Amino acid sequence: MQQARLLVRAGRYEQALKAYDALFPNGMPSAELQLEYLQAESSLSERWESVKQGLEQLNAAYPGVPSFQLALANHIRRRDAADPWILATYRQLALRSDIGTVAANAWLRALDQQPISAEVAEQYAIVASYFPSDTAINRANRNAQARWELSRRCAKIPPIWPNYRGWR
């Protein structure tokens, strides 16, 4: 088991999966090990869909388990950071005392992947309101609010060349 985990840390995912498969030829003996296996497998981009299905099955078999919900949301974020389900999941998990900070940071990563907009700026403010004493989260919120304000100001500036017809 330790060898498989070391291989994952070393970024040797194919070898790690083979080590897990050799240890557990009949499948993972627990949901936590299944999650560990799927997270290693998720590092292989060609297996994105099968990992998503595996994470969805885990969530269906064990509804309401925060680490399984977070793993699925993080996996989907790799392809669609604006997915409404992942944003709602991050928001819900950020309120938990056990996994809240991890979920909040994942939420911030999802927001960082999106173009700035009123909705995105509002979500940054919500995350910051959940963690008023977290300097990194509040700095991210301030930066997002500044980007949003700059974006709004730039949208008001008329184009310089609208009537340019070339040299006469």
Contact map, one row per residue, 1 for C-alpha under 8 A:
111110000000000000110010000000000000000000000000000000000000000000000000000000000000000000000000000000000000000000000000000000000000000000000000000000000000000000000000
111111000000000000000000000000000000000000000000000000000000000000000000000000000000000000000000000000000000000000000000000000000000000000000000000000000000000000000000
111111100000000100100000000000000000000000000000000000000000000000000000000000000000000000000000000000000000000000000000000000000000000000000000000000000000000000000000
111111110000001110110000000000000000000000000000000000000000000000000000000000000000000000000000000000000000000000000000000000000000000000000000000000000000000000000000
111111111000000100000000000000000000000000000000000000000000000000000000000000000000000000000000000000000000000000000000000000000000000000000000000000000000000000000000
011111111100000100000000000000000000000000000000000000000000000000000000000000000000000000000000000000000000000000000000000000000000000000000000000000000000000000000000
001111111111101100000000000000000000000000000000000000000000000000000000000000000000000000000000000000000000000000000000000000000000000000000000000000000000000000000000
000111111111100100000000000000000000000100000000000000000000000000000000000000000000000000000000000000000000000000000000000000000000000000000000000000000000000000000000
000011111111000000000000000000000000000000000000000000000000000000000000000000000000000000000000000000000000000000000000000000000000000000000000000000000000000000000000
000001111111000000000000000000000000000000000000000000000000000000000000000000000000000000000000000000000000000000000000000000000000000000000000000000000000000000000000
000000111111100000000000000000000000000000000000000000000000000000000000000000000000000000000000000000000000000000000000000000000000000000000000000000000000000000000000
000000111111111100000000000000000000000000000000000000000000000000000000000000000000000000000000000000000000000000000000000000000000000000000000000000000000000000000000
000000110011111110000000000000000000000110110000000000000000000000000000000000000000000000000000000000000000000000000000000000000000000000000000000000000000000000000000
000000000001111111000000000000000000000010000000000000000000000000000000000000000000000000000000000000000000000000000000000000000000000000000000000000000000000000000000
000100100001111111100000000000000000000000000000000000000000000000000000000000000000000000000000000000000000000000000000000000000000000000000000000000000000000000000000
001111110001111111110000000000000000000100000000000000000000000000000000000000000000000000000000000000000000000000000000000000000000000000000000000000000000000000000000
000100000000111111111000000000000000100110000000000000000000000000000000000000000000000000000000000000000000000000000000000000000000000000000000000000000000000000000000
000000000000011111111100000000000000000000000000000000000000000000000000000000000000000000000000000000000000000000000000000000000000000000000000000000000000000000000000
101100000000001111111110000000000000000000000000000000000000000000000000000000000000000000000000000000000000000000000000000000000000000000000000000000000000000000000000
100100000000000111111111000000000000100000000000000000000000000000000000000000000000000000000000000000000000000000000000000000000000000000000000000000000000000000000000
000000000000000011111111101000000000000000000000000000000000000000000000000000000000000000000000000000000000000000000000000000000000000000000000000000000000000000000000
000000000000000001111111100000000000000000000000000000000000000000000000000000000000000000000000000000000000000000000000000000000000000000000000000000000000000000000000
100000000000000000111111100000000000000000000000000000000000000000000000000000000000000000000000000000000000000000000000000000000000000000000000000000000000000000000000
000000000000000000011111111110000000000000000000000000000000000000000000000000000000000000000000000000000000000000000000000000000000000000000000000000000000000000000000
000000000000000000001111111000000000000000000000000000000000000000000000000000000000000000000000000000000000000000000000000000000000000000000000000000000000000000000000
000000000000000000000001111100000000000000000000000000000000000000000000000000000000000000000000000000000000000000000000000000000000000000000000000000000000000000000000
000000000000000000001001111110000000000000000000000000000000000000000000000000000000000000000000000000000000000000000000000000000000000000000000000000000000000000000000
000000000000000000000001011111101100100000000000000000000000000000000000000000000000000000000000000000000000000000000000000000000000000000000000000000000000000000000000
000000000000000000000001001111101100000000000000000000000000000000000000000000000000000000000000000000000000000000000000000000000000000000000000000000000000000000000000
000000000000000000000000000111111100000000000000000000000000000000000000000000000000000000000000000000000000000000000000000000000000000000000000000000000000000000000000
000000000000000000000000000111111110000000000000000000000100000000000000000000000000000000000000000000000000000000000000000000000000000000000000000000000000000000000000
000000000000000000000000000001111111000000000000000000000000000000000000000000000000000000000000000000000000000000000000000000000000000000000000000000000000000000000000
000000000000000000000000000111111111100000000000000000000000000000000000000000000000000000000000000000000000000000000000000000000000000000000000000000000000000000000000
000000000000000000000000000111111111110000000000000000000000000000000000000000000000000000000000000000000000000000000000000000000000000000000000000000000000000000000000
000000000000000000000000000000111111111000000000000000100100000000010010000000000000000000000000000000000000000000000000000000000000000000000000000000000000000000000000
000000000000000000000000000000011111111100000000000000000000000000000000000000000000000000000000000000000000000000000000000000000000000000000000000000000000000000000000
000000000000000010010000000100001111111110000000000000000000000000000000000000000000000000000000000000000000000000000000000000000000000000000000000000000000000000000000
000000000000000000000000000000000111111111000000001001100000000000000000000000000000000000000000000000000000000000000000000000000000000000000000000000000000000000000000
000000000000000000000000000000000011111111100000001000000000000000000010000000000000000000000000000000000000000000000000000000000000000000000000000000000000000000000000
000000010000100110000000000000000001111111110000000000000000000000000000000000000000000000000000000000000000000000000000000000000000000000000000000000000000000000000000
000000000000110010000000000000000000111111110010001000000000000000000000000000000000000000000000000000000000000000000000000000000000000000000000000000000000000000000000
000000000000000000000000000000000000011111111011001000000000000000000000001000000000000000000000000000000000000000000000000000000000000000000000000000000000000000000000
000000000000100000000000000000000000001111111000000000000000000000000000000000000000000000000000000000000000000000000000000000000000000000000000000000000000000000000000
000000000000100000000000000000000000000111111111000000000000000000000000000000000000000000000000000000000000000000000000000000000000000000000000000000000000000000000000
000000000000000000000000000000000000000001111111000000000000000000000000000000000000000000000000000000000000000000000000000000000000000000000000000000000000000000000000
000000000000000000000000000000000000000000011111100000000000000000000000000000000000000000000000000000000000000000000000000000000000000000000000000000000000000000000000
000000000000000000000000000000000000000011011111111000000000000000000000000000000000000000000000000000000000000000000000000000000000000000000000000000000000000000000000
000000000000000000000000000000000000000001011111111100000000000000000000000000000000000000000000000000000000000000000000000000000000000000000000000000000000000000000000
000000000000000000000000000000000000000000000111111110000000000000000000000000000000000000000000000000000000000000000000000000000000000000000000000000000000000000000000
000000000000000000000000000000000000000000000011111111000000000000000000000000000000000000000000000000000000000000000000000000000000000000000000000000000000000000000000
000000000000000000000000000000000000011011000011111111100000000000000000000000000000000000000000000000000000000000000000000000000000000000000000000000000000000000000000
000000000000000000000000000000000000000000000001111111110000000000000001001100000000000000000000000000000000000000000000000000000000000000000000000000000000000000000000
000000000000000000000000000000000000000000000000111111111000000000000000000000000000000000000000000000000000000000000000000000000000000000000000000000000000000000000000
000000000000000000000000000000000000010000000000011111111100000000000000000000000000000000000000000000000000000000000000000000000000000000000000000000000000000000000000
000000000000000000000000000000000010010000000000001111111110000000010011000000000000000000000000000000000000000000000000000000000000000000000000000000000000000000000000
000000000000000000000000000000000000000000000000000111111111000000000001000000000000000000000000000000000000000000000000000000000000000000000000000000000000000000000000
000000000000000000000000000000000000000000000000000011111111100000000000000000000000000000000000000000000000000000000000000000000000000000000000000000000000000000000000
000000000000000000000000000000100010000000000000000001111111110000010000000000000000000000000000000000000000000000000000000000000000000000000000000000000000000000000000
000000000000000000000000000000000000000000000000000000111111111110011000000000000000000000000000000000000000000000000000000000000000000000000000000000000000000000000000
000000000000000000000000000000000000000000000000000000011111111000000000000000000000000000000000000000000000000000000000000000000000000000000000000000000000000000000000
000000000000000000000000000000000000000000000000000000001111111000000000000000000000000000000000000000000000000000000000000000000000000000000000000000000000000000000000
000000000000000000000000000000000000000000000000000000000111111110000000000000000000000000000000000000000000000000000000000000000000000000000000000000000000000000000000
000000000000000000000000000000000000000000000000000000000011111110000000000000000000000000000000000000000000000000000000000000000000000000000000000000000000000000000000
000000000000000000000000000000000000000000000000000000000010011111001000000000000000000000000000000000000000000000000000000000000000000000000000000000000000000000000000
000000000000000000000000000000000000000000000000000000000010011111111000000000000000000000000000000000000000000000000000000000000000000000000000000000000000000000000000
000000000000000000000000000000000000000000000000000000000000000111111100000000000000000000001000001000000000000000000000000000000000000000000000000000000000000000000000
000000000000000000000000000000000000000000000000000000000000000011111110000000000000000000000000001000000000000000000000000000000000000000000000000000000000000000000000
000000000000000000000000000000000010000000000000000000100110000011111111000000000000000000000000000000000000000000000000000000000000000000000000000000000000000000000000
000000000000000000000000000000000000000000000000000000000010000111111111100000000000000010000000000000000000000000000000000000000000000000000000000000000000000000000000
000000000000000000000000000000000000000000000000000000000000000001111111110000000000000011001000000000100000000000000000000000000000000000000000000000000000000000000000
000000000000000000000000000000000010001000000000000000100000000000111111111000000000000000000000000000000000000000000000000000000000000000000000000000000000000000000000
000000000000000000000000000000000000000000000000000100110000000000011111111100000000000000000000000000000000000000000000000000000000000000000000000000000000000000000000
000000000000000000000000000000000000000000000000000000000000000000001111111110000000110011000000000000000000000000000000000000000000000000000000000000000000000000000000
000000000000000000000000000000000000000000000000000000000000000000000111111111000000010000000000000000000100000000000000000000000000000000000000000000000000000000000000
000000000000000000000000000000000000000001000000000100000000000000000011111111100000000000000000000000000000000000000000000000000000000000000000000000000000000000000000
000000000000000000000000000000000000000000000000000100000000000000000001111111111010010000000000000000000000000000000000000000000000000000000000000000000000000000000000
000000000000000000000000000000000000000000000000000000000000000000000000111111111110010000000000000000000000010000000000000000000000000000000000000000000000000000000000
000000000000000000000000000000000000000000000000000000000000000000000000011111111000000000000000000000000000000000000000000000000000000000000000000000000000000000000000
000000000000000000000000000000000000000000000000000000000000000000000000001111111000000000000000000000000000000000000000000000000000000000000000000000000000000000000000
000000000000000000000000000000000000000000000000000000000000000000000000000111111110000000000000000000000000000000000000000000000000000000000000000000000000000000000000
000000000000000000000000000000000000000000000000000000000000000000000000000111111110010000000000000000000000011011000000000000000000000000000000000000000000000000000000
000000000000000000000000000000000000000000000000000000000000000000000000000010011111011000000000000000000000011001000000000000000000000000000000000000000000000000000000
000000000000000000000000000000000000000000000000000000000000000000000000000110011111111000000000000000000000000000000000000000000000000000000000000000000000000000000000
000000000000000000000000000000000000000000000000000000000000000000000000000000000111111100000000000000000000000000000000000000000000000000000000000000000000000000000000
000000000000000000000000000000000000000000000000000000000000000000000000100000000011111110000000000000000000000000000000000000000000000000000000000000000000000000000000
000000000000000000000000000000000000000000000000000000000000000000000000110110001111111111000000000000000000000000000000000000000000000000000000000000000000000000000000
000000000000000000000000000000000000000000000000000000000000000000000000000000000111111111100000000000000010010000000000000000000000000000000000000000000000000000000000
000000000000000000000000000000000000000000000000000000000000000000000000000000000001111111110000000000000000000000000000000000000000000000000000000000000000000000000000
000000000000000000000000000000000000000000000000000000000000000000001100100000000000111111111000000000000000000000000000000000000000000000000000000000000000000000000000
000000000000000000000000000000000000000000000000000000000000000000000100100000000000011111111100000000110110000000000000000000000000000000000000000000000000000000000000
000000000000000000000000000000000000000000000000000000000000000000000000000000000000001111111110000000110010000000000000000000100000000000000000000000000000000000000000
000000000000000000000000000000000000000000000000000000000000000000000000000000000000000111111111000000000000000000000000000000000000000000000000000000000000000000000000
000000000000000000000000000000000000000000000000000000000000000001000100000000000000000011111111001100110000000000000000000000000000000000000000000000000000000000000000
000000000000000000000000000000000000000000000000000000000000000000000000000000000000000001111111101111110000000000000000000000100100000000000000000000000000000000000000
000000000000000000000000000000000000000000000000000000000000000000000000000000000000000000111111100100000000000000000000000000000100000000000000000000000000000000000000
000000000000000000000000000000000000000000000000000000000000000000000000000000000000000000011111111100000000000000000000000000000000000000000000000000000000000000000000
000000000000000000000000000000000000000000000000000000000000000000000000000000000000000000000111111110000000000000000000000000000000000000000000000000000000000000000000
000000000000000000000000000000000000000000000000000000000000000000000000000000000000000000000001111100000000000000000000000000000000000000000000000000000000000000000000
000000000000000000000000000000000000000000000000000000000000000001100000000000000000000000001101111111100000000000000000000000000000000000000000000000000000000000000000
000000000000000000000000000000000000000000000000000000000000000000000000000000000000000000001111111111110000000000000000000000000000000000000000000000000000000000000000
000000000000000000000000000000000000000000000000000000000000000000000000000000000000000000000100101111111000000000000000000000000000000000000000000000000000000000000000
000000000000000000000000000000000000000000000000000000000000000000000000000000000000000000000100001111111100000000000000000000000000000000000000000000000000000000000000
000000000000000000000000000000000000000000000000000000000000000000000100000000000000000001101100001111111110000000000000000000000000000000000000000000000000000000000000
000000000000000000000000000000000000000000000000000000000000000000000000000000000000000001101100000111111111000000000000000000100000000000000000000000000000000000000000
000000000000000000000000000000000000000000000000000000000000000000000000000000000000000000000000000011111111100000000000000000000000000010000000000000000000000000000000
000000000000000000000000000000000000000000000000000000000000000000000000010000000000000001000000000001111111110000000000000000000000000000000000000000000000000000000000
000000000000000000000000000000000000000000000000000000000000000000000000000000000000001001100000000000111111111000000000000000100000000000000000000000000000000000000000
000000000000000000000000000000000000000000000000000000000000000000000000000000000000000000000000000000011111111100000000000100100000000010010000000000000000000000000000
000000000000000000000000000000000000000000000000000000000000000000000000000000000000000000000000000000001111111110000000000000000000000000000000000000000000000000000000
000000000000000000000000000000000000000000000000000000000000000000000000000010001100001000000000000000000111111111000000000000000000000000000000000000000000000000000000
000000000000000000000000000000000000000000000000000000000000000000000000000000001100000000000000000000000011111111000001001100000000000000000000000000000000000000000000
000000000000000000000000000000000000000000000000000000000000000000000000000000000000000000000000000000000001111111100000000000000000000000000000000000000000000000000000
000000000000000000000000000000000000000000000000000000000000000000000000000000001000000000000000000000000000111111100000000000000000000000000000000000000000000000000000
000000000000000000000000000000000000000000000000000000000000000000000000000000001100000000000000000000000000011111110001000000000000000000000000000000000000000000000000
000000000000000000000000000000000000000000000000000000000000000000000000000000000000000000000000000000000000000111111001000000000000000000000000000000000000000000000000
000000000000000000000000000000000000000000000000000000000000000000000000000000000000000000000000000000000000000001111101100000000000000000000001001100100000000000000000
000000000000000000000000000000000000000000000000000000000000000000000000000000000000000000000000000000000000000000111111100000000000000000000000000100000000000000000000
000000000000000000000000000000000000000000000000000000000000000000000000000000000000000000000000000000000000000000011111110000000000000000000000000100000000000000000000
000000000000000000000000000000000000000000000000000000000000000000000000000000000000000000000000000000000000000000001111111000000000000000000000000000000000000000000000
000000000000000000000000000000000000000000000000000000000000000000000000000000000000000000000000000000000000001001111111111100000000000000000000000000000000000000000000
000000000000000000000000000000000000000000000000000000000000000000000000000000000000000000000000000000000000000000011111111110000000000000001001100100000000000000000000
000000000000000000000000000000000000000000000000000000000000000000000000000000000000000000000000000000000000000000000111111111000000000000000000000000000000000000000000
000000000000000000000000000000000000000000000000000000000000000000000000000000000000000000000000000000000000001000000011111111100000000000000000000000000000000000000000
000000000000000000000000000000000000000000000000000000000000000000000000000000000000000000000000000000000001001000000001111111110000000000011001000000000000000000000000
000000000000000000000000000000000000000000000000000000000000000000000000000000000000000000000000000000000000000000000000111111111000000000001000000000000000000000000000
000000000000000000000000000000000000000000000000000000000000000000000000000000000000000000000000000000000000000000000000011111111100000000000000000000000000000000000000
000000000000000000000000000000000000000000000000000000000000000000000000000000000000000000100100000000010011000000000000001111111110000010001000000000000000000000000000
000000000000000000000000000000000000000000000000000000000000000000000000000000000000000000000000000000000000000000000000000111111111010011001000000000000000000000000000
000000000000000000000000000000000000000000000000000000000000000000000000000000000000000000000000000000000000000000000000000011111111000000000000000000000000000000000000
000000000000000000000000000000000000000000000000000000000000000000000000000000000000000000000110000000000000000000000000000001111111000000000000000000000000000000000000
000000000000000000000000000000000000000000000000000000000000000000000000000000000000000000000000000000000000000000000000000000111111110011000000000000000000000000000000
000000000000000000000000000000000000000000000000000000000000000000000000000000000000000000000000000000000000000000000000000000011111111001000000000000000000000000000000
000000000000000000000000000000000000000000000000000000000000000000000000000000000000000000000000000000000000000000000000000000000011111001000000000000000000000000000000
000000000000000000000000000000000000000000000000000000000000000000000000000000000000000000000000000000000000000000000000000000010011111111000000000000000000000000000000
000000000000000000000000000000000000000000000000000000000000000000000000000000000000000000000000000000000000000000000000000000000001111111100000000000000000000000000000
000000000000000000000000000000000000000000000000000000000000000000000000000000000000000000000000000000000000000000000000000000000000011111110000000000000000000000000000
000000000000000000000000000000000000000000000000000000000000000000000000000000000000000000000000000000001001000000000000000000110010011111111000000000000000000000000000
000000000000000000000000000000000000000000000000000000000000000000000000000000000000000000000000000000000000000000000000000000010011111111111100000000000000000000000000
000000000000000000000000000000000000000000000000000000000000000000000000000000000000000000000000000000000000000000000000000000000000001111111110000000000000000000000000
000000000000000000000000000000000000000000000000000000000000000000000000000000000000000000000000000000000001000000000000000100000000000111111111000000000000000000000000
000000000000000000000000000000000000000000000000000000000000000000000000000000000000000000000000000000000000000000000000100110110000000011111111100000000000000000000000
000000000000000000000000000000000000000000000000000000000000000000000000000000000000000000000000000000000000000000000000000000000000000001111111110000000000000000000000
000000000000000000000000000000000000000000000000000000000000000000000000000000000000000000000000000000000000000000000000000000000000000000111111111000000000000000000000
000000000000000000000000000000000000000000000000000000000000000000000000000000000000000000000000000000000000000000010000100100000000000000011111111100000000000000000000
000000000000000000000000000000000000000000000000000000000000000000000000000000000000000000000000000000000000000000000000100000000000000000001111111110000000000000000000
000000000000000000000000000000000000000000000000000000000000000000000000000000000000000000000000000000000000000000000000000000000000000000000111111111000000000000000000
000000000000000000000000000000000000000000000000000000000000000000000000000000000000000000000000000000000000000000010000000000000000000000000011111111100000000000000000
000000000000000000000000000000000000000000000000000000000000000000000000000000000000000000000000000000000000000000011100100000000000000000000001111111110000000000000000
000000000000000000000000000000000000000000000000000000000000000000000000000000000000000000000000000000000000000000000000000000000000000000000000111111111000000000000000
000000000000000000000000000000000000000000000000000000000000000000000000000000000000000000000000000000000000000000000000000000000000000000000000011111111100000000000000
000000000000000000000000000000000000000000000000000000000000000000000000000000000000000000000000000000000000000000010000000000000000000000000000001111111110000000000000
000000000000000000000000000000000000000000000000000000000000000000000000000000000000000000000000000000000000000000000000000000000000000000000000000111111111000000000000
000000000000000000000000000000000000000000000000000000000000000000000000000000000000000000000000000000000000000000000000000000000000000000000000000011111111100000000000
000000000000000000000000000000000000000000000000000000000000000000000000000000000000000000000000000000000000000000000000000000000000000000000000000001111111100000000000
000000000000000000000000000000000000000000000000000000000000000000000000000000000000000000000000000000000000000000000000000000000000000000000000000000111111110000000000
000000000000000000000000000000000000000000000000000000000000000000000000000000000000000000000000000000000000000000000000000000000000000000000000000000011111110000000000
000000000000000000000000000000000000000000000000000000000000000000000000000000000000000000000000000000000000000000000000000000000000000000000000000000001111111000000000
000000000000000000000000000000000000000000000000000000000000000000000000000000000000000000000000000000000000000000000000000000000000000000000000000000000011111100000000
000000000000000000000000000000000000000000000000000000000000000000000000000000000000000000000000000000000000000000000000000000000000000000000000000000000000111111000000
000000000000000000000000000000000000000000000000000000000000000000000000000000000000000000000000000000000000000000000000000000000000000000000000000000000000011111000000
000000000000000000000000000000000000000000000000000000000000000000000000000000000000000000000000000000000000000000000000000000000000000000000000000000000000001111110000
000000000000000000000000000000000000000000000000000000000000000000000000000000000000000000000000000000000000000000000000000000000000000000000000000000000000001111110000
000000000000000000000000000000000000000000000000000000000000000000000000000000000000000000000000000000000000000000000000000000000000000000000000000000000000000011111000
000000000000000000000000000000000000000000000000000000000000000000000000000000000000000000000000000000000000000000000000000000000000000000000000000000000000000011111100
000000000000000000000000000000000000000000000000000000000000000000000000000000000000000000000000000000000000000000000000000000000000000000000000000000000000000000111110
000000000000000000000000000000000000000000000000000000000000000000000000000000000000000000000000000000000000000000000000000000000000000000000000000000000000000000011111
000000000000000000000000000000000000000000000000000000000000000000000000000000000000000000000000000000000000000000000000000000000000000000000000000000000000000000001111
000000000000000000000000000000000000000000000000000000000000000000000000000000000000000000000000000000000000000000000000000000000000000000000000000000000000000000000111
